[in-house]
Amino acid sequence: MQTTGDQYLVKKINKSIVLDTVIKHSPLSRAQLSDMTGLHKGTVSTLVNELIDEKLVYEIGLGRSSGGRKPVMLVFHKTAGYAIGIDLGVRYILAVLTDLDGQIVGEIQLDMESREPDSVLKLLAEAVDSLKAQAPPTPYGIIGAGIGVAGIVDDKGVVLLAPNLGWEHVELQRLLQEKLGIPVTIDNEANAGALGELQYGAGREASDIVYLSVGTGIGAGIVIGKQLMKGTSGYSGEIGHTTIETNGKKCRCGNRGCWEQYASESAVMEKAKPLGIAKFDKLIELAQQDAPEAVKLFHDVGESLGVGIANILNTFNPELILIGNQMTRAEKWIRNPIERVAAARSLPYHRKQAQFRFASLDTHSAVLGAASYAISAFFSKDRVTW
Protein backbone atom coordinates (compact mmCIF):
# COMPACT_ATOMS: atom_id res chain seq x y z
CA MET A 1 0.00 0.00 0.00
CA GLN A 2 1.35 3.43 -0.94
CA THR A 3 2.13 5.72 1.98
CA THR A 4 0.25 9.03 1.77
CA GLY A 5 1.68 12.44 2.56
CA ASP A 6 0.45 12.71 6.15
CA GLN A 7 2.29 13.59 9.36
CA TYR A 8 3.44 9.99 9.78
CA LEU A 9 5.19 10.09 6.41
CA VAL A 10 6.81 13.44 7.16
CA LYS A 11 8.09 12.13 10.49
CA LYS A 12 9.40 8.97 8.85
CA ILE A 13 11.27 10.99 6.22
CA ASN A 14 12.76 13.30 8.85
CA LYS A 15 13.79 10.40 11.07
CA SER A 16 15.46 8.74 8.12
CA ILE A 17 17.36 11.95 7.36
CA VAL A 18 18.52 12.30 10.97
CA LEU A 19 19.69 8.68 11.21
CA ASP A 20 21.53 8.84 7.87
CA THR A 21 23.27 12.04 8.96
CA VAL A 22 24.38 10.50 12.26
CA ILE A 23 25.64 7.39 10.44
CA LYS A 24 27.69 9.43 7.97
CA HIS A 25 28.95 12.29 10.16
CA SER A 26 29.01 11.29 13.85
CA PRO A 27 30.10 12.32 16.37
CA LEU A 28 27.97 15.43 16.21
CA SER A 29 25.61 17.38 18.43
CA ARG A 30 21.88 17.97 18.17
CA ALA A 31 22.59 21.56 17.11
CA GLN A 32 24.91 20.35 14.35
CA LEU A 33 22.26 17.86 13.26
CA SER A 34 19.74 20.69 13.02
CA ASP A 35 22.13 22.80 10.94
CA MET A 36 23.08 19.93 8.62
CA THR A 37 19.55 18.65 8.02
CA GLY A 38 17.70 21.96 8.06
CA LEU A 39 15.24 20.54 10.59
CA HIS A 40 13.97 22.49 13.60
CA LYS A 41 15.93 21.87 16.81
CA GLY A 42 12.84 20.59 18.60
CA THR A 43 12.14 18.12 15.80
CA VAL A 44 15.74 16.91 15.86
CA SER A 45 15.67 16.48 19.63
CA THR A 46 12.46 14.41 19.50
CA LEU A 47 13.76 12.18 16.72
CA VAL A 48 17.16 11.72 18.38
CA ASN A 49 15.45 10.65 21.60
CA GLU A 50 13.47 8.04 19.66
CA LEU A 51 16.65 6.75 18.00
CA ILE A 52 18.33 6.54 21.42
CA ASP A 53 15.35 4.57 22.75
CA GLU A 54 15.70 2.26 19.72
CA LYS A 55 19.40 1.72 20.55
CA LEU A 56 20.52 3.05 17.16
CA VAL A 57 22.12 6.24 18.49
CA TYR A 58 23.80 6.97 21.82
CA GLU A 59 25.44 9.87 23.63
CA ILE A 60 29.19 9.82 24.28
CA GLY A 61 29.65 12.89 26.45
CA LEU A 62 30.43 16.56 25.96
CA GLY A 63 32.05 18.13 22.92
CA ARG A 64 33.79 21.46 22.44
CA SER A 65 31.84 24.64 22.97
CA SER A 66 31.89 27.55 20.55
CA GLY A 67 30.53 29.69 23.36
CA GLY A 68 28.10 28.72 26.08
CA ARG A 69 27.20 25.23 27.28
CA LYS A 70 29.18 22.30 25.90
CA PRO A 71 27.07 20.15 23.55
CA VAL A 72 26.26 16.49 24.13
CA MET A 73 27.74 14.48 21.24
CA LEU A 74 25.90 11.68 19.44
CA VAL A 75 27.23 8.65 17.61
CA PHE A 76 25.76 5.80 15.58
CA HIS A 77 25.43 2.58 17.57
CA LYS A 78 27.14 0.41 14.97
CA THR A 79 27.17 -2.65 17.23
CA ALA A 80 23.41 -2.56 17.89
CA GLY A 81 23.24 -5.58 15.60
CA TYR A 82 25.33 -7.66 13.23
CA ALA A 83 24.94 -8.64 9.58
CA ILE A 84 26.18 -11.65 7.66
CA GLY A 85 27.55 -11.33 4.15
CA ILE A 86 28.13 -14.38 1.96
CA ASP A 87 29.97 -14.84 -1.32
CA LEU A 88 28.62 -18.07 -2.83
CA GLY A 89 31.41 -19.12 -5.16
CA VAL A 90 31.66 -22.16 -7.36
CA ARG A 91 34.17 -24.01 -5.18
CA TYR A 92 33.84 -22.21 -1.86
CA ILE A 93 31.61 -20.23 0.47
CA LEU A 94 33.13 -17.12 2.04
CA ALA A 95 31.06 -15.58 4.85
CA VAL A 96 31.70 -12.65 7.15
CA LEU A 97 30.08 -11.18 10.24
CA THR A 98 30.02 -7.36 10.21
CA ASP A 99 28.74 -4.62 12.46
CA LEU A 100 26.19 -2.16 11.07
CA ASP A 101 29.03 -0.02 9.70
CA GLY A 102 30.44 -2.85 7.60
CA GLN A 103 33.44 -3.65 9.79
CA ILE A 104 34.35 -7.34 9.68
CA VAL A 105 34.41 -8.99 13.11
CA GLY A 106 34.26 -12.65 12.08
CA GLU A 107 34.97 -14.73 9.00
CA ILE A 108 34.71 -18.31 7.76
CA GLN A 109 35.49 -20.01 4.45
CA LEU A 110 34.22 -23.48 3.56
CA ASP A 111 35.08 -25.62 0.55
CA MET A 112 32.18 -26.89 -1.54
CA GLU A 113 32.49 -30.60 -2.26
CA SER A 114 29.11 -30.68 -4.00
CA ARG A 115 27.21 -28.02 -5.95
CA GLU A 116 23.83 -29.66 -5.48
CA PRO A 117 21.42 -27.08 -3.99
CA ASP A 118 20.57 -29.19 -0.92
CA SER A 119 24.25 -29.71 -0.13
CA VAL A 120 25.03 -26.02 -0.62
CA LEU A 121 22.09 -25.03 1.60
CA LYS A 122 23.48 -27.16 4.42
CA LEU A 123 26.91 -25.58 3.99
CA LEU A 124 25.43 -22.07 3.99
CA ALA A 125 23.55 -22.85 7.20
CA GLU A 126 26.77 -24.17 8.74
CA ALA A 127 28.60 -20.94 7.87
CA VAL A 128 25.80 -18.77 9.26
CA ASP A 129 25.54 -20.81 12.48
CA SER A 130 29.30 -20.50 12.99
CA LEU A 131 29.18 -16.71 12.63
CA LYS A 132 26.07 -16.42 14.81
CA ALA A 133 28.00 -18.13 17.58
CA GLN A 134 30.73 -15.46 17.30
CA ALA A 135 28.34 -12.51 17.63
CA PRO A 136 28.14 -10.88 21.07
CA PRO A 137 24.71 -10.13 22.60
CA THR A 138 23.21 -6.98 21.05
CA PRO A 139 19.81 -5.25 21.03
CA TYR A 140 18.97 -6.54 17.53
CA GLY A 141 21.14 -9.67 17.24
CA ILE A 142 21.71 -10.94 13.69
CA ILE A 143 19.69 -8.54 11.56
CA GLY A 144 19.92 -10.55 8.34
CA ALA A 145 22.12 -12.12 5.70
CA GLY A 146 23.01 -10.97 2.22
CA ILE A 147 24.28 -13.38 -0.43
CA GLY A 148 26.07 -12.74 -3.71
CA VAL A 149 25.61 -15.53 -6.29
CA ALA A 150 27.50 -15.90 -9.57
CA GLY A 151 24.41 -16.10 -11.74
CA ILE A 152 21.19 -14.46 -12.87
CA VAL A 153 18.97 -13.62 -9.88
CA ASP A 154 15.46 -12.15 -10.02
CA ASP A 155 13.90 -9.68 -7.58
CA LYS A 156 12.37 -12.53 -5.55
CA GLY A 157 15.76 -14.08 -4.80
CA VAL A 158 15.38 -16.92 -7.30
CA VAL A 159 18.59 -18.01 -9.00
CA LEU A 160 17.26 -18.33 -12.54
CA LEU A 161 20.54 -19.51 -14.06
CA ALA A 162 24.02 -20.05 -12.62
CA PRO A 163 25.92 -21.97 -15.32
CA ASN A 164 29.10 -22.48 -13.31
CA LEU A 165 27.10 -23.91 -10.39
CA GLY A 166 24.86 -25.94 -12.69
CA TRP A 167 21.78 -24.29 -11.15
CA GLU A 168 18.54 -23.33 -12.80
CA HIS A 169 15.50 -21.84 -11.04
CA VAL A 170 16.63 -22.38 -7.44
CA GLU A 171 14.48 -20.47 -4.92
CA LEU A 172 17.48 -19.64 -2.79
CA GLN A 173 16.03 -16.72 -0.81
CA ARG A 174 12.90 -18.61 0.27
CA LEU A 175 14.78 -21.80 1.10
CA LEU A 176 17.42 -19.99 3.14
CA GLN A 177 14.95 -17.83 5.06
CA GLU A 178 13.04 -20.95 6.03
CA LYS A 179 16.25 -22.68 7.10
CA LEU A 180 17.92 -19.76 8.91
CA GLY A 181 14.97 -17.90 10.38
CA ILE A 182 16.44 -14.48 9.51
CA PRO A 183 15.81 -12.06 6.61
CA VAL A 184 17.84 -12.98 3.52
CA THR A 185 18.70 -10.82 0.51
CA ILE A 186 20.04 -12.35 -2.72
CA ASP A 187 21.74 -10.63 -5.65
CA ASN A 188 24.23 -11.27 -8.38
CA GLU A 189 27.76 -11.57 -7.00
CA ALA A 190 29.19 -8.89 -9.31
CA ASN A 191 26.50 -6.43 -8.24
CA ALA A 192 27.36 -7.19 -4.63
CA GLY A 193 31.04 -6.63 -5.40
CA ALA A 194 30.33 -3.29 -7.05
CA LEU A 195 28.26 -2.24 -4.02
CA GLY A 196 31.03 -3.34 -1.65
CA GLU A 197 33.60 -1.20 -3.45
CA LEU A 198 31.13 1.69 -3.73
CA GLN A 199 30.34 1.61 0.00
CA TYR A 200 33.66 0.64 1.55
CA GLY A 201 36.39 0.47 -1.08
CA ALA A 202 37.96 2.00 -4.17
CA GLY A 203 34.65 3.20 -5.60
CA ARG A 204 33.79 5.65 -2.82
CA GLU A 205 35.08 8.67 -4.74
CA ALA A 206 33.84 7.61 -8.19
CA SER A 207 30.44 8.06 -9.79
CA ASP A 208 30.53 5.80 -12.87
CA ILE A 209 32.15 2.40 -12.27
CA VAL A 210 32.38 -0.97 -13.94
CA TYR A 211 33.35 -3.59 -11.39
CA LEU A 212 34.59 -6.84 -12.94
CA SER A 213 34.34 -9.93 -10.81
CA VAL A 214 36.95 -12.24 -12.32
CA GLY A 215 36.77 -15.66 -10.73
CA THR A 216 35.52 -18.96 -12.15
CA GLY A 217 33.57 -16.78 -14.58
CA ILE A 218 33.36 -13.05 -15.25
CA GLY A 219 30.50 -10.80 -14.14
CA ALA A 220 30.11 -7.04 -14.08
CA GLY A 221 28.50 -4.67 -11.63
CA ILE A 222 27.75 -1.43 -13.45
CA VAL A 223 27.37 1.77 -11.44
CA ILE A 224 26.08 4.96 -13.07
CA GLY A 225 25.72 8.08 -10.96
CA LYS A 226 26.48 5.98 -7.86
CA GLN A 227 23.46 3.76 -8.61
CA LEU A 228 23.63 0.11 -9.69
CA MET A 229 22.35 -0.33 -13.23
CA LYS A 230 20.48 -3.63 -13.29
CA GLY A 231 18.66 -3.41 -16.63
CA THR A 232 14.97 -3.73 -17.41
CA SER A 233 14.55 -7.14 -15.77
CA GLY A 234 17.45 -6.83 -13.33
CA TYR A 235 19.72 -9.20 -15.24
CA SER A 236 22.44 -6.89 -16.55
CA GLY A 237 26.13 -7.54 -16.01
CA GLU A 238 26.62 -11.00 -17.58
CA ILE A 239 29.59 -9.59 -19.45
CA GLY A 240 31.55 -12.84 -19.27
CA HIS A 241 29.09 -14.22 -21.81
CA THR A 242 29.78 -11.60 -24.47
CA THR A 243 31.30 -13.24 -27.53
CA ILE A 244 34.92 -12.45 -28.38
CA GLU A 245 35.53 -15.49 -30.66
CA THR A 246 32.90 -16.36 -33.27
CA ASN A 247 33.56 -20.11 -33.33
CA GLY A 248 35.42 -20.31 -30.06
CA LYS A 249 35.42 -22.59 -27.04
CA LYS A 250 32.13 -24.05 -25.84
CA CYS A 251 30.82 -22.29 -22.71
CA ARG A 252 28.63 -23.75 -19.96
CA CYS A 253 25.97 -21.20 -20.91
CA GLY A 254 25.56 -23.01 -24.25
CA ASN A 255 27.24 -20.34 -26.36
CA ARG A 256 30.68 -20.40 -27.97
CA GLY A 257 33.56 -17.96 -27.65
CA CYS A 258 32.41 -16.29 -24.41
CA TRP A 259 34.93 -13.88 -22.88
CA GLU A 260 35.18 -15.88 -19.65
CA GLN A 261 36.43 -18.89 -21.60
CA TYR A 262 39.65 -16.94 -22.23
CA ALA A 263 40.04 -14.47 -19.36
CA SER A 264 38.85 -16.08 -16.11
CA GLU A 265 40.31 -18.22 -13.35
CA SER A 266 38.76 -21.23 -15.10
CA ALA A 267 40.47 -20.26 -18.35
CA VAL A 268 43.93 -20.00 -16.81
CA MET A 269 43.48 -23.26 -14.89
CA GLU A 270 42.39 -25.08 -18.06
CA LYS A 271 45.71 -24.08 -19.60
CA ALA A 272 47.52 -25.15 -16.44
CA LYS A 273 46.23 -28.75 -16.59
CA PRO A 274 48.90 -30.01 -19.05
CA LEU A 275 51.50 -28.69 -16.63
CA GLY A 276 50.08 -30.82 -13.83
CA ILE A 277 48.79 -27.79 -11.91
CA ALA A 278 45.30 -28.40 -10.52
CA LYS A 279 44.81 -25.55 -8.06
CA PHE A 280 44.85 -21.76 -8.45
CA ASP A 281 46.78 -21.43 -5.17
CA LYS A 282 49.56 -23.59 -6.62
CA LEU A 283 49.70 -21.49 -9.78
CA ILE A 284 50.00 -18.32 -7.70
CA GLU A 285 52.75 -19.93 -5.64
CA LEU A 286 54.71 -20.88 -8.79
CA ALA A 287 54.34 -17.39 -10.23
CA GLN A 288 55.65 -15.93 -6.97
CA GLN A 289 58.72 -18.14 -7.49
CA ASP A 290 59.06 -16.67 -11.01
CA ALA A 291 58.31 -20.00 -12.69
CA PRO A 292 58.17 -18.98 -16.39
CA GLU A 293 55.26 -21.28 -17.30
CA ALA A 294 53.08 -19.84 -14.52
CA VAL A 295 54.01 -16.23 -15.32
CA LYS A 296 53.22 -16.81 -19.01
CA LEU A 297 49.79 -18.25 -18.20
CA PHE A 298 48.89 -15.14 -16.22
CA HIS A 299 50.36 -12.95 -18.95
CA ASP A 300 48.10 -14.62 -21.52
CA VAL A 301 44.97 -14.29 -19.39
CA GLY A 302 45.87 -10.64 -18.76
CA GLU A 303 45.93 -10.00 -22.50
CA SER A 304 42.51 -11.61 -22.88
CA LEU A 305 41.18 -9.47 -20.03
CA GLY A 306 42.58 -6.42 -21.81
CA VAL A 307 40.55 -7.22 -24.93
CA GLY A 308 37.27 -7.24 -23.00
CA ILE A 309 38.21 -4.18 -20.96
CA ALA A 310 38.84 -2.27 -24.20
CA ASN A 311 35.28 -3.15 -25.24
CA ILE A 312 34.00 -1.87 -21.88
CA LEU A 313 35.91 1.40 -22.28
CA ASN A 314 34.50 1.92 -25.77
CA THR A 315 30.95 0.98 -24.75
CA PHE A 316 30.48 2.61 -21.34
CA ASN A 317 33.21 5.29 -21.16
CA PRO A 318 33.42 4.71 -17.37
CA GLU A 319 35.28 6.82 -14.87
CA LEU A 320 36.72 3.74 -13.15
CA ILE A 321 37.17 0.06 -14.00
CA LEU A 322 37.85 -2.25 -11.05
CA ILE A 323 38.98 -5.87 -11.17
CA GLY A 324 37.89 -7.90 -8.18
CA ASN A 325 37.45 -11.47 -6.93
CA GLN A 326 40.14 -14.17 -7.12
CA MET A 327 42.08 -12.62 -10.02
CA THR A 328 43.15 -9.73 -7.78
CA ARG A 329 45.70 -12.17 -6.38
CA ALA A 330 47.44 -12.20 -9.78
CA GLU A 331 47.71 -8.42 -10.11
CA LYS A 332 51.52 -8.52 -10.24
CA TRP A 333 51.51 -10.55 -13.48
CA ILE A 334 48.34 -9.44 -15.27
CA ARG A 335 48.32 -5.67 -14.73
CA ASN A 336 50.81 -4.76 -17.46
CA PRO A 337 49.31 -6.95 -20.23
CA ILE A 338 45.81 -5.72 -19.33
CA GLU A 339 46.85 -2.08 -19.54
CA ARG A 340 48.86 -2.56 -22.74
CA VAL A 341 46.15 -4.41 -24.64
CA ALA A 342 43.30 -2.22 -23.36
CA ALA A 343 45.21 0.92 -24.37
CA ALA A 344 45.98 -0.47 -27.82
CA ARG A 345 42.41 -1.59 -28.55
CA SER A 346 40.30 1.21 -27.01
CA LEU A 347 39.52 4.58 -28.54
CA PRO A 348 41.85 7.35 -27.30
CA TYR A 349 39.03 9.65 -26.20
CA HIS A 350 37.42 6.87 -24.16
CA ARG A 351 40.58 5.77 -22.35
CA LYS A 352 41.97 9.26 -21.72
CA GLN A 353 40.28 9.91 -18.38
CA ALA A 354 39.39 6.37 -17.40
CA GLN A 355 41.12 4.87 -14.37
CA PHE A 356 41.94 1.19 -14.11
CA ARG A 357 42.49 -0.32 -10.67
CA PHE A 358 42.26 -3.54 -8.74
CA ALA A 359 39.57 -3.70 -6.05
CA SER A 360 40.86 -2.32 -2.76
CA LEU A 361 38.82 -4.95 -0.86
CA ASP A 362 40.60 -7.72 -2.81
CA THR A 363 38.57 -10.93 -2.57
CA HIS A 364 36.11 -9.39 -0.07
CA SER A 365 34.28 -6.90 -2.30
CA ALA A 366 31.26 -9.14 -2.88
CA VAL A 367 30.98 -10.43 0.67
CA LEU A 368 30.98 -6.89 2.09
CA GLY A 369 28.51 -5.75 -0.56
CA ALA A 370 26.26 -8.66 0.41
CA ALA A 371 26.47 -7.62 4.07
CA SER A 372 25.56 -4.09 2.99
CA TYR A 373 22.38 -5.44 1.38
CA ALA A 374 21.38 -6.97 4.70
CA ILE A 375 22.14 -3.75 6.58
CA SER A 376 20.13 -1.66 4.09
CA ALA A 377 17.19 -4.05 4.38
CA PHE A 378 17.31 -3.72 8.18
CA PHE A 379 17.19 0.06 8.04
CA SER A 380 14.58 0.18 5.27
CA LYS A 381 11.77 0.07 7.82
CA ASP A 382 12.85 3.54 8.94
CA ARG A 383 13.52 4.86 5.45
CA VAL A 384 11.19 6.12 2.76
CA THR A 385 11.79 4.90 -0.79
CA TRP A 386 10.09 6.18 -3.90
N, C-alpha and C positions, 0 to 999 in steps of 0.2 A: 504494500500500500504506500502511495506517495505521501511524504510528509508535507503538510501545508505550512504556510508562512505565519504561524502563530508564535506566541511567546515561548513555547517549548522549543520550537525550532531555533529561534534567535538565541536562546540560552545555550542550546547544544552547539551551535556554531561558535559562540563566544568561548565556551568551555574548551572546545577543540583548539581554538586559536591560542588560548592561554597555555594549555598543556604543550602544544607544539613549540611555543616560544620558550617555555621552561626547558624542554628536552634539548633544544638547539643552543640555548644561550646561558643556561645556569652555570654558576650561581648568580642570582639577581634578586632584587628586592621587589616588593609589590609596586612601589612607585616606578621603578624601571619597567616593570611589566605593563603598567598603565601607559607609560610613554611609548613603549615599543609597539603595543597593540592598538593604541588609540582608544582604548576602552576606559570608561569612568573608573576612578579609584575604588568607589564602593562596589561596582560590579566585579572588578578584579579581586577585591578582598573576599567577596562572597564565593566566587568560583575557586579561588585558591583554598579556602577553608574546606570546600567540598572535596577537592583533590587531595588535601591532607587527610580528610576522613577516609578517603578511598585508598590511602597508602601509596598514592602515585607521586606525591610531592611531599617533601618534609623540610623543616627549618633547620639551619645549621649554625645559627648564632648571629652575631652582629657584624655588619660590614662597616666600611668607612663612611664617615659623614661628610657631606659637602657643606655643612652648616646646620646646626640643630641636632635632633636626636639621631642616633645611629640606626640605620635600617636593619630589619631582620632579613637575612638572606635565605633564599629558597633554592632547592636543588631537586632534580628529577630522581625519584627512587628507582634506580635502574635494577636493583635486586629485589623488587617487589614480586617478581616472578621470573621464570626461566623458559627459554624456547629451545626446541630441538630442530636442527637443520640436518638434512640428509642428502648426500649425493649418491644416487643409485646408479652405480657404474655397471659395466658389463661383466667385470670379474671381481668387483669388490663393492662393499658398502662403507662409505665414510660418513660418520655422524658426529655432530658436535652439540654440546650444551652451551648456550650463551645466555648472558643476562639480557635485559630489555634494551641495552645499548649496543648489542652485537659483540660484546667481548666474550671470547671463548674461555670457558672455565672447565670443560671436560671434553674428551674426544675418544672415539673408538673406531677402529677399522676392522672389518671382517671380510674374509675371502669368500666368494660365492662359488661353491662346488657345483651347484645346480642353478639353472636359470628358470626353472619351472615356477610359475607364480606362487603356488602354495609353499614351496621351499623358500622362496625369496621373502614371502610374508612372514614366515617364522623367523628368518634372519633379521628382518627389519624390527620385529617385536623384541628380539633379543637385544639389539642395539639400543632401542629406546628404553627398555627395562634397565639396562646397564647404566645409562645416563641418568635416568630417574633416580636411581639409587645414589648417585653422586650429588644430587641437588640438595642444598640445605633447605630447612623449612622456611617458607616465605608466605606472605599473605595470599598469593594467587597460585602458588605451586607451578606445575608445568602448564603453561598457557596454550601450548599447541605444538604441532610439528609441521615443518615445511619440507617438501621433497622435490628435488630436481631429477627428472628422468630423461635419459637420452632417447627421445622419441616424440611423436605427435600426441599432444594431450589436449582434450577439449575442456570447456569451462566447467564441466561437472567432475573433473578429475579422473576421467576415463582415458587410459592409455590406448589410443586408437591404433597406433602402429609404432613399434620399436624394433626395427629390423635386426639390430645387433643383439637384442635380448631374445628375439624370436617371439615377441608378444604381439597380439592383436586383440583389441577390444577387451582390455583388462580393467575392471572397475576398481582401480587401486585406491582411490580416495574413500569410497564406501567401505571396502573391505578392511582397510587400515583403521578407519574410525571405529568400526565395530570391534576390531581386535584390541585397539589401544585405549579406547574410551576417552580420547582427547580430540580436539579439533585438528583436522589435517588439511593442508593445502598442497596441491600438486601442480607443477608446471614443468615445462621443458627445461632441461638442465642448462642449456645455453642462455635462456632467458634468466634463469636464476643466477648464472655466473655474471651476466651483464649487470643485474641488479646489485650483486655483491660488490662489484668494482665501483658501481655508481654510488652506492651508499658508504662503503668503507675503504675503497681502494683507489686505484689509479684514475678512475673516472670521475672523481668528485669535482674536479675543476673543468671538466669538459661537458659540452652540451650534446654533440652528435658523435655517437660512438658505435663502432661495430666490434663486438666482443666475439672472438672465435674460440670455441671450445674444441681443442684438438686432442682427442683421446683415441678410443677405439674407432670412432667416427669423427665427423666434423659437423658442428652445429654453430649457428650464429645467433647472438642476441643483439638486436638492432635498436639503438636508442636515438631518438630524434627529439630535440628540445627537452632533454632529460626525461622523456617518456618512452617506455618500451613500445615499439611498433610490432604488433602481433598479427596484422593482416585482418582481412574481412572475417575469417572464421577462427582466427587465433592460431593459425598453423604456420606462420612465417618463420624463417630462419633455418630451414633445412638445406643449407647452402652446400653441405657435403655431397648432396645428390644433384648438384648442377653438373652437366656433362662437359668434360674437358677433352675427351677422346671419343670420337664418333663410334668406332667399333672396338672399344677398349675392354678392360677387364669386367667380368660379370660382378655385379654388386648384389648384396643381400636384399636390396629393395626391389630387385627384378630388372633394373636398368643396366646399361653397360657404360663404362667410361666415366663413372662418377668421380668427382674430385677426391673423395675420401679414400678411394682405392689406390691413390698415388701419394697422398700427403698426410696420412694419419699414423697413429701408433700401430694400427693393424698393418698398414702398408709397409712400414719400415721393418716390422717383425716378420712379415711374409718373406721379405728379401733376406732376413737374417737366418731363416731356417736352413738353407744349404751350408751355412757356416757352423751349424750345430748350436745356435743361440736360440733358446726358447723363451727367455724372459726379458722384458724391457729393462728391468733392474740390472741384469747382466750386461746388456748392451751399453747402458749408461756407464757401468763400471769399466768396461773395456775402452770406451771413448775417453774416460778420465785418465786411463793409462796410455793414451795416444795410440791405441791400436788402429792401424790405418784402415782396416776393413770396417770397423765400427764408425770411425770418423767419416768415411766415404758414404756410408748408409745414411747418416744424418745429413750430410751435405746434399745428397740426392733428394731426400724428403724436403729439405729446406727450399730447394729449387722449385719443387712441385707446389709447395705452399706459396712461394712467390708468384707463381702463375695465377693462382686463385685470388691472391691479395691484390694483384694488378687489376683483375676484373672488378673487385669490390671498390677499389679506388675510382675506377672509371664509371662505375654504376652509381655509387652513393655519394662520392666526394665527401667522405667523413672527416671530421676534425681529428679523430683518434681511432686507430685500430689496435686492439689488444689481443694477444694470444694467451690463452689460459689452458687449464687442465694439465694433463700429464706431460705434454710436449714442452711446457715451461722448463722442465728439468734438462732439456737438451738445448737451451738457449745458446750456450757457448759455441755450439757447432752449427746451428741452423740460422742464427741471426744474419750473418754476412750473406749467405746465398739467398735468403729471403729478400733482404734489402736490395741486393744487386739485380735479381730477376724482376722484382716488383718495380724498381726504378726504370729498368729497360723496357718493360712492357706496358706501363701506364702512361697516360697522357701527361705532359709536363705541367699543365695548368691544374690538373687534379691532384698531383702528388706534391705540388709546391708547398702547401701549408699543412698537409696531412702529417700527423705524428704516428710513428709505429713503435709500440712498446710491448713488453711482456707484462702480464697481469701482476700487479704488486702483491696480490694475495696468493700467488702461485697456484697450488692445487686446491686452495680453499675458497676460491671465488664462488663456486656454485653452492657449496654447503652453507656459506654465510648469507648468500642471497636467499636460499631456502629458509634459513632461520628468520630472515627479514620479512618474508611472506607471513610467517606465523605471528611475528610481532605486530605487523600491520593489521592482520585479521583480529588480533586481540584488542587493539585500540580502535578498531572500526566502529565499535558500539558507541564510542564517544565522539566520532567524527561524522561529518555530513559529506556525502558524496553526491555528485550530480550526474 
